[in-house]
Amino acid sequence: MKTFTTESKTYKLFTALKSGTPITASEAHKRFGIKNISAEASRLRQAGYAVYANKRIAGNHVEVTEYRLGNPSRAVVAAGYKAMALGLV
C-alpha cells in the first residue's frame, strides 16, 4: 500500500476523512487547498482505501458531492480477490 507524506494534501484529506466527517469540494479547497477533490479521492482509492462519494442537496438547493471513508462491501472485496486470482492485479 502506498504511503503519503504528512505534509501532502492527500494525507491531510485522509486524516480528515478518517475522523468520520464527510468533506465536500468547497471544504477541501478552503481547508487544504485541494482544487480537484475527485483526483485526491482517486489517489486514496488506488492506495486501497474505500472512499465513497455521495450526492446531496445543500441548504441553498445546490447538489454537492460529499466524500467519506467507509468499509468496502463484500462484493467489492470479492471482485478484488477474483481479479488477483485471474492475474489482473
Sequence and secondary structure as in RCSB ss.txt:
>XXXX:A:sequence
MKTFTTESKTYKLFTALKSGTPITASEAHKRFGIKNISAEASRLRQAGYAVYANKRIAGNHVEVTEYRLGNPSRA
VVAAGYKAMALGLV
>XXXX:A:secstr
     TTSHHHHHHHHHHTT  EEHHHHHHHH  S HHHHHHHHHHTT EEEEEEEE TTS EEEEEEEE   HH
HHHHHHHHHHTT  
